[in-house]
Amino acid sequence: MSQTQAAKRFGVTQPRVSDLMRGKINLFPLDALVNMAVAIIEVPDENKPVGPRRASAKVVGSSGQISLGKEYAGQQVLLEEREPGVWLLRTAPVIPENEAWLHTAAARQDLQEVLAWAQVNPSQESSPDELFSQ
């Protein structure tokens, strides 16, 4: 396999593969080395759609943060501990507790009633001064 082919498979540039081939592993974070090792082990399946990797190794920083990459910027994620030492991280819509009431059947019914009323009672121009004088 050429360095260009390896770079494509690893998701890095050819000069980075060259650094790796020259033994400069100190230039790579541990998660990048693990991801490249996994890419070597995985046998590409022609029937499998090519897309973002489904699994990768990440290092938890000293402040407890994990960097997932720019494609996840601004997204909310759920982190579940499936068993000791096994964590599942997935994107998910998250409803804040103080907004949960908006997603109830009663709120939906109230909203439908208000929208029906608004269709029967179109807005009209009014003067704030006249309204306050009443």
N, CA, C and O of each residue as an XYZ file, in Angstrom:
536
protein
N       0.848     -1.164      0.000
C       0.000      0.000      0.000
C       0.903      1.239      0.000
O       1.875      1.303      0.752
N       0.582      2.203     -0.831
C       1.377      3.431     -0.894
C       1.012      4.344      0.275
O      -0.002      4.153      0.945
N       1.867      5.340      0.498
C       1.581      6.282      1.574
C       0.312      7.081      1.282
O      -0.432      7.426      2.199
N       0.069      7.372      0.017
C      -1.146      8.093     -0.367
C      -2.386      7.248     -0.072
O      -3.379      7.761      0.443
N      -2.327      5.956     -0.398
C      -3.448      5.059     -0.107
C      -3.654      4.931      1.398
O      -4.784      4.947      1.885
N      -2.551      4.803      2.128
C      -2.647      4.699      3.588
C      -3.249      5.972      4.175
O      -4.072      5.908      5.088
N      -2.842      7.119      3.655
C      -3.370      8.393      4.147
C      -4.885      8.460      3.959
O      -5.618      8.905      4.843
N      -5.332      8.011      2.794
C      -6.777      8.012      2.521
C      -7.503      7.078      3.488
O      -8.562      7.423      4.013
N      -6.937      5.905      3.718
C      -7.565      4.935      4.617
C      -7.564      5.426      6.066
O      -8.525      5.195      6.799
N      -6.483      6.106      6.482
C      -6.367      6.604      7.849
C      -7.116      7.919      8.066
O      -7.389      8.301      9.204
N      -7.445      8.607      6.973
C      -8.098      9.910      7.113
C      -7.124     11.015      7.500
O      -7.498     11.962      8.192
N      -5.860     10.896      7.051
C      -4.840     11.908      7.323
C      -4.167     12.273      6.000
O      -4.507     11.733      4.948
N      -3.218     13.187      6.070
C      -2.483     13.568      4.858
C      -1.299     12.626      4.647
O      -0.872     11.932      5.569
N      -0.778     12.612      3.426
C       0.382     11.767      3.106
C       1.604     12.148      3.939
O       2.319     11.252      4.387
N       1.882     13.447      4.173
C       3.029     13.783      5.018
C       2.913     13.222      6.441
O       3.923     12.901      7.067
N       1.680     13.106      6.950
C       1.493     12.516      8.289
C       1.848     11.030      8.259
O       2.437     10.516      9.210
N       1.492     10.337      7.172
C       1.859      8.925      7.042
C       3.378      8.814      6.950
O       3.969      7.893      7.514
N       4.006      9.740      6.248
C       5.461      9.748      6.144
C       6.097      9.897      7.530
O       7.066      9.210      7.852
N       5.541     10.802      8.347
C       6.041     10.952      9.723
C       5.925      9.636     10.479
O       6.844      9.241     11.197
N       4.810      8.969     10.317
C       4.582      7.698     10.999
C       5.584      6.642     10.531
O       6.132      5.894     11.342
N       5.816      6.587      9.232
C       6.740      5.605      8.677
C       8.183      5.852      9.129
O       8.988      4.924      9.201
N       8.495      7.113      9.431
C       9.845      7.440      9.906
C       9.947      7.287     11.432
O      10.962      7.644     12.029
N       8.879      6.750     12.060
C       8.929      6.472     13.497
C       8.677      7.662     14.391
O       8.977      7.605     15.583
N       8.138      8.732     13.856
C       7.891      9.930     14.656
C       6.517      9.845     15.345
O       5.672     10.723     15.174
N       6.315      8.788     16.113
C       5.001      8.585     16.745
C       4.717      9.618     17.828
O       3.565      9.803     18.222
N       5.766     10.295     18.316
C       5.544     11.338     19.321
C       4.761     12.529     18.754
O       4.276     13.365     19.516
N       4.637     12.609     17.432
C       3.878     13.687     16.795
C       2.378     13.403     16.760
O       1.598     14.259     16.344
N       1.966     12.202     17.194
C       0.578     11.779     17.089
C      -0.035     11.584     18.473
O       0.598     11.001     19.353
N      -1.265     12.070     18.674
C      -1.953     11.745     19.926
C      -2.319     10.254     19.932
O      -2.439      9.629     18.878
N      -2.489      9.715     21.107
C      -2.775      8.291     21.249
C      -4.029      7.886     20.475
O      -4.046      6.836     19.833
N      -5.079      8.708     20.531
C      -6.317      8.335     19.837
C      -6.103      8.231     18.326
O      -6.715      7.381     17.680
N      -5.240      9.084     17.747
C      -4.969      9.010     16.308
C      -4.241      7.713     15.963
O      -4.546      7.076     14.954
N      -3.282      7.324     16.796
C      -2.559      6.066     16.557
C      -3.497      4.869     16.658
O      -3.412      3.942     15.853
N      -4.394      4.887     17.646
C      -5.352      3.780     17.796
C      -6.284      3.730     16.588
O      -6.564      2.651     16.066
N      -6.766      4.887     16.141
C      -7.663      4.921     14.978
C      -6.976      4.376     13.726
O      -7.601      3.679     12.927
N      -5.695      4.692     13.555
C      -4.960      4.182     12.395
C      -4.752      2.675     12.516
O      -4.826      1.956     11.519
N      -4.494      2.199     13.722
C      -4.335      0.753     13.925
C      -5.632      0.028     13.597
O      -5.613     -1.036     12.979
N      -6.756      0.600     14.006
C      -8.062      0.003     13.700
C      -8.295     -0.003     12.194
O      -8.828     -0.971     11.652
N      -7.898      1.075     11.515
C      -8.069      1.160     10.055
C      -7.254      0.092      9.341
O      -7.667     -0.399      8.291
N      -6.098     -0.275      9.897
C      -5.285     -1.337      9.294
C      -5.972     -2.685      9.445
O      -5.964     -3.507      8.530
N      -6.567     -2.899     10.614
C      -7.200     -4.185     10.918
C      -8.493     -4.370     10.132
O      -8.773     -5.467      9.649
N      -9.276     -3.315     10.002
C     -10.565     -3.415      9.318
C     -10.361     -3.700      7.839
O      -9.534     -3.066      7.183
N     -11.108     -4.642      7.327
C     -11.069     -4.956      5.898
C     -12.224     -4.219      5.247
O     -13.377     -4.438      5.617
N     -11.938     -3.345      4.281
C     -13.017     -2.598      3.641
C     -14.020     -3.540      2.975
O     -13.634     -4.523      2.342
N     -15.298     -3.235      3.122
C     -16.382     -4.007      2.528
C     -16.971     -3.162      1.394
O     -17.476     -2.066      1.638
N     -16.910     -3.663      0.166
C     -17.409     -2.899     -0.979
C     -18.915     -2.658     -0.894
O     -19.418     -1.706     -1.491
N     -19.647     -3.510     -0.156
C     -21.091     -3.353     -0.040
C     -21.484     -2.359      1.047
O     -22.635     -1.929      1.119
N     -20.530     -2.002      1.880
C     -20.793     -1.085      2.978
C     -20.605      0.340      2.474
O     -19.577      0.642      1.867
N     -21.587      1.237      2.714
C     -21.422      2.609      2.240
C     -20.241      3.278      2.940
O     -20.010      3.089      4.134
N     -19.500      4.068      2.154
C     -18.364      4.787      2.714
C     -18.893      6.027      3.407
O     -19.674      6.782      2.827
N     -18.482      6.235      4.617
C     -18.936      7.397      5.368
C     -18.087      7.572      6.594
O     -17.013      6.982      6.707
N     -18.569      8.393      7.524
C     -17.793      8.614      8.722
C     -17.615      7.321      9.507
O     -18.475      6.441      9.479
N     -16.505      7.219     10.195
C     -16.214      6.021     10.982
C     -17.227      5.898     12.093
O     -17.676      6.900     12.649
N     -17.582      4.693     12.412
C     -18.577      4.432     13.443
C     -17.960      4.311     14.828
O     -18.671      4.447     15.824
N     -16.676      4.062     14.921
C     -16.029      3.941     16.215
C     -14.635      4.538     16.133
O     -13.950      4.415     15.117
N     -14.233      5.172     17.192
C     -12.881      5.708     17.252
C     -12.486      5.845     18.710
O     -13.339      5.906     19.596
N     -11.210      5.891     18.943
C     -10.689      6.048     20.299
C     -10.493      7.530     20.580
O      -9.999      8.272     19.730
N     -10.876      7.948     21.755
C     -10.698      9.333     22.186
C     -10.024      9.319     23.544
O     -10.206      8.390     24.331
N      -9.254     10.341     23.810
C      -8.573     10.466     25.093
C      -9.301     11.520     25.910
O      -9.573     12.615     25.419
N      -9.615     11.187     27.158
C     -10.259     12.135     28.055
C      -9.183     13.062     28.593
O      -8.191     12.608     29.162
N      -9.382     14.361     28.411
C      -8.408     15.349     28.871
C      -8.391     15.466     30.379
O      -9.232     14.886     31.066
N      -7.442     16.209     30.888
C      -7.276     16.354     32.332
C      -8.479     17.033     32.986
O      -8.715     16.858     34.182
N      -9.241     17.807     32.209
C     -10.435     18.454     32.761
C     -11.685     17.595     32.574
O     -12.788     18.029     32.907
N     -11.522     16.381     32.046
C     -12.654     15.480     31.860
C     -13.370     15.653     30.541
O     -14.442     15.078     30.350
N     -12.815     16.426     29.621
C     -13.467     16.670     28.343
C     -12.996     15.684     27.284
O     -11.863     15.204     27.312
N     -13.910     15.390     26.337
C     -13.605     14.545     25.193
C     -13.905     15.359     23.945
O     -15.001     15.905     23.821
N     -12.961     15.453     23.022
C     -13.180     16.165     21.775
C     -13.688     15.165     20.739
O     -13.003     14.193     20.424
N     -14.887     15.404     20.210
C     -15.486     14.490     19.242
C     -15.212     14.894     17.803
O     -15.323     14.063     16.902
N     -14.857     16.144     17.570
C     -14.609     16.618     16.218
C     -15.626     17.666     15.811
O     -16.694     17.784     16.413
N     -15.279     18.429     14.776
C     -16.112     19.547     14.340
C     -17.497     19.117     13.879
O     -18.448     19.891     13.987
N     -17.630     17.882     13.362
C     -18.936     17.450     12.856
C     -19.976     17.340     13.965
O     -21.173     17.266     13.688
N     -19.527     17.327     15.220
C     -20.458     17.246     16.346
C     -20.614     18.581     17.062
O     -21.322     18.654     18.067
N     -19.981     19.625     16.577
C     -20.040     20.928     17.230
C     -21.486     21.404     17.351
O     -22.241     21.381     16.379
N     -21.853     21.829     18.535
C     -23.188     22.360     18.788
C     -24.273     21.323     18.979
O     -25.405     21.678     19.307
N     -23.964     20.054     18.783
C     -24.974     19.014     18.959
C     -25.029     18.565     20.412
O     -24.034     18.630     21.134
N     -26.185     18.115     20.821
C     -26.341     17.565     22.160
C     -26.161     16.055     22.069
O     -26.593     15.419     21.107
N     -25.519     15.497     23.085
C     -25.264     14.064     23.089
C     -25.713     13.459     24.410
O     -25.742     14.128     25.442
N     -26.059     12.193     24.356
C     -26.358     11.417     25.552
C     -25.191     10.484     25.797
O     -24.654      9.890     24.862
N     -24.805     10.356     27.035
C     -23.719      9.474     27.422
C     -24.292      8.479     28.420
O     -24.710      8.858     29.514
N     -24.312      7.208     28.043
C     -24.867      6.166     28.899
C     -23.769      5.200     29.305
O     -22.957      4.787     28.478
N     -23.747      4.840     30.588
C     -22.831      3.798     31.023
C     -23.600      2.485     30.945
O     -24.497      2.236     31.751
N     -23.248      1.647     29.972
C     -23.939      0.382     29.750
C     -23.565     -0.653     30.799
O     -24.408     -1.430     31.249
N     -22.299     -0.656     31.183
C     -21.763     -1.513     32.233
C     -20.474     -0.844     32.677
O     -20.000      0.062     31.992
N     -19.898     -1.249     33.778
C     -18.681     -0.580     34.234
C     -17.606     -0.545     33.137
O     -17.182     -1.581     32.626
N     -17.186      0.662     32.798
C     -16.140      0.841     31.791
C     -16.625      0.849     30.354
O     -15.818      1.044     29.445
N     -17.925      0.641     30.112
C     -18.474      0.639     28.753
C     -19.475      1.775     28.644
O     -20.507      1.788     29.314
N     -19.143      2.727     27.784
C     -19.970      3.915     27.613
C     -20.483      3.990     26.187
O     -19.767      3.663     25.241
N     -21.733      4.424     26.036
C     -22.339      4.639     24.727
C     -22.607      6.134     24.602
O     -23.279      6.726     25.446
N     -22.084      6.728     23.557
C     -22.259      8.144     23.298
C     -23.037      8.277     21.996
O     -22.641      7.717     20.974
N     -24.154      9.024     22.030
C     -24.947      9.194     20.814
C     -25.598     10.562     20.798
O     -25.906     11.135     21.842
N     -25.801     11.072     19.600
C     -26.488     12.354     19.476
C     -27.969     12.115     19.727
O     -28.506     11.056     19.403
N     -28.618     13.112     20.308
C     -30.037     12.973     20.625
C     -30.647     14.350     20.866
O     -29.979     15.255     21.364
N     -31.917     14.499     20.510
C     -32.585     15.749     20.892
C     -32.826     15.711     22.399
O     -33.300     14.709     22.935
N     -32.497     16.806     23.073
C     -32.649     16.872     24.524
C     -33.604     18.014     24.842
O     -33.417     19.137     24.373
N     -34.626     17.725     25.641
C     -35.604     18.734     26.041
C     -35.280     19.153     27.469
O     -35.319     18.325     28.379
N     -34.960     20.430     27.678
C     -34.681     20.887     29.038
C     -35.892     20.673     29.944
O     -37.030     20.770     29.484
N     -35.663     20.386     31.218
C     -36.757     20.111     32.163
C     -37.775     21.225     32.195
O     -38.977     20.966     32.257
N     -37.306     22.482     32.154
C     -38.250     23.600     32.249
C     -39.080     23.795     30.980
O     -39.970     24.645     30.954
N     -38.802     23.016     29.920
C     -39.592     23.085     28.686
C     -40.382     21.802     28.426
O     -41.099     21.713     27.429
N     -40.262     20.824     29.297
C     -40.932     19.537     29.095
C     -42.449     19.690     29.019
O     -43.109     18.955     28.285
N     -43.005     20.640     29.773
C     -44.457     20.829     29.771
C     -44.983     21.194     28.385
O     -46.145     20.934     28.073
N     -44.125     21.799     27.548
C     -44.544     22.169     26.191
C     -44.828     20.948     25.316
O     -45.483     21.066     24.281
N     -44.344     19.793     25.722
C     -44.470     18.582     24.921
C     -45.538     17.634     25.464
O     -45.542     16.446     25.142
N     -46.441     18.164     26.289
C     -47.518     17.344     26.841
C     -48.757     17.445     25.954
O     -48.874     18.359     25.138
N     -49.667     16.511     26.121
C     -50.917     16.512     25.346
C     -51.742     17.757     25.679
O     -52.377     18.330     24.793
N     -51.739     18.179     26.943
C     -52.516     19.356     27.343
C     -51.991     20.612     26.641
O     -52.781     21.423     26.159
N     -50.689     20.778     26.579
C     -50.114     21.946     25.903
C     -50.423     21.903     24.411
O     -50.706     22.937     23.806
N     -50.373     20.724     23.822
C     -50.681     20.575     22.397
C     -52.142     20.977     22.141
O     -52.437     21.671     21.168
N     -53.048     20.538     23.017
C     -54.466     20.874     22.886
C     -54.678     22.381     23.027
O     -55.412     22.986     22.246
N     -54.029     22.985     24.035
C     -54.144     24.435     24.228
C     -53.655     25.191     22.996
O     -54.289     26.154     22.566
N     -52.540     24.763     22.432
C     -51.992     25.419     21.249
C     -52.948     25.294     20.063
O     -53.144     26.260     19.326
N     -53.535     24.137     19.875
C     -54.488     23.948     18.772
C     -55.701     24.857     18.950
O     -56.202     25.416     17.975
N     -56.176     25.009     20.184
C     -57.323     25.890     20.445
C     -56.975     27.346     20.154
O     -57.775     28.073     19.565
N     -55.794     27.768     20.561
C     -55.358     29.146     20.323
C     -55.214     29.407     18.826
O     -55.615     30.465     18.341
N     -54.648     28.458     18.096
C     -54.499     28.634     16.650
C     -55.855     28.682     15.957
O     -56.044     29.464     15.025
N     -56.796     27.861     16.396
C     -58.150     27.886     15.822
C     -58.816     29.234     16.111
O     -59.466     29.804     15.235
N     -58.657     29.748     17.340
C     -59.219     31.056     17.696
C     -58.602     32.153     16.836
O     -59.307     33.051     16.375
N     -57.283     32.085     16.617
C     -56.596     33.111     15.836
C     -57.075     33.119     14.386
O     -57.087     34.177     13.756
N     -57.468     31.977     13.847
C     -57.963     31.935     12.470
C     -59.340     32.590     12.374
O     -59.650     33.231     11.370
N     -60.159     32.435     13.400
C     -61.507     33.012     13.398
C     -61.461     34.500     13.758
O     -62.336     35.262     13.346
N     -60.468     34.910     14.507
C     -60.350     36.286     14.978
C     -59.062     36.910     14.444
O     -58.059     36.964     15.155
N     -59.085     37.385     13.186
C     -57.862     37.945     12.613
C     -57.426     39.206     13.367
O     -58.238     39.883     13.998
N     -56.165     39.493     13.288
C     -55.632     40.670     13.977
C     -56.178     41.942     13.339
O     -56.474     41.981     12.145
N     -56.305     42.989     14.167
C     -56.799     44.281     13.696
C     -55.858     45.359     14.197
O     -55.207     45.218     15.232
N     -55.804     46.430     13.440
C     -54.983     47.550     13.887
C     -55.660     48.194     15.076
O     -56.884     48.314     15.130
N     -54.835     48.609     16.035
C     -55.390     49.283     17.214
C     -54.387     50.322     17.697
O     -53.213     50.318     17.329
N     -54.897     51.196     18.523
C     -54.056     52.243     19.074
C     -53.795     51.907     20.539
O     -54.746     51.717     21.297
N     -52.541     51.829     20.955
C     -52.255     51.542     22.362
C     -52.854     52.573     23.295
O     -53.299     52.229     24.390
N     -52.876     53.854     22.878
C     -53.446     54.897     23.735
C     -54.924     54.636     23.989
O     -55.393     54.814     25.114
N     -55.668     54.217     22.967
C     -57.103     53.922     23.138
C     -57.297     52.707     24.055
O     -58.204     52.693     24.887
N     -56.447     51.696     23.900
C     -56.573     50.524     24.751
C     -56.318     50.857     26.210
O     -57.012     50.338     27.084
N     -55.334     51.717     26.499
C     -55.024     52.064     27.889
C     -56.078     52.971     28.486
O     -56.275     52.966     29.701
N     -56.758     53.748     27.665
C     -57.787     54.665     28.198
C     -59.070     53.923     28.546
O     -59.910     54.455     29.271
N     -59.234     52.705     28.042
C     -60.455     51.946     28.324
C     -60.401     51.419     29.685
O     -61.334     50.747     30.124
